[in-house]
Amino acid sequence: MKKYIVHDETGKILRTGICPASMLRMQAQRGEFAIEGEANDIEHKIIDGKIIRKPQVEIDTIKDKLYPRRNPEEILIHEKIREISRRQAIKELEKERINGRNNK
């Protein structure tokens, strides 16, 4: 079995996978190219048939789009929501325990 990378003419990685060596070339469709290797589309591109690591700035830009960072105020809001929900859940459980004792 061979690990492969399918890329377009610009070097953009379209997909990766594993297949028998005899089927490596069959992984590429029209306008695509398949090479043996291991890479990922966030950090790598293919240039002249070689796996090249993208510049860190480009990687960071892609990651920021995929995994946007929340601003500090939003993080505080979500923490407060969790805290309030937890307190409310504790109160509800206490009511259920009291009601359970009163019903017995």
Secondary structure, DSSP 8 states (H G I E B T S, - for coil): -EEEEEE-TT--EEEEEEE-GGGSGGG--TT-EEEES---TTTEEEETTEEEE--HHHHHHHHHHHS----HHHHHHHHHHHHHHHHHHHHHHHHHHHHHHHT-
